[in-house]
Amino acid sequence: MAELQDIFQNYGKNYREKYKLTLVQHKAMSAIKNCRTAQLGGHKDVCESCGNTKISYNSCRNRHCPKCQTLAKERWIENQKTNLLNIGYFHVVFTIPDTLNLMMYQNQKELYTLLSGYA
Ligand SMILES: [Zn+2]
């Protein structure tokens, strides 16, 4: 099964030549393309008990990288499960433009009421 990294490695250069990317997009594409490859170097983990060693390539840790964020996403989902109510309901998570953060913070009751549809 092809991964996003495979697509970026095989077609990223052509894509970047054809389309202009923002700096953030370019950094994300580069990070994902190089994640857990020799490009980012590696490290050696050694078991303190038995001395067994494991050599791994370093992760990019980019927030857009599916390899790096899969574990974080699974941890987040598991953590959210502890907050679930014992009744049937929908739990919706979404983001808003960060330009609205201050307004949302200062008007939480009104805006959350609007978002809930019970205004
Ligand atoms: Zn990564």
Boltz pocket constraint, residues with backbone or C-beta under 6 A from the ligand:
constraints:
  - pocket:
      binder: B
      contacts: [[A, 31], [A, 32], [A, 35], [A, 36], [A, 59], [A, 60], [A, 61], [A, 62], [A, 65], [A, 66], [A, 67], [A, 68], [A, 69]]
      max_distance: 6.0
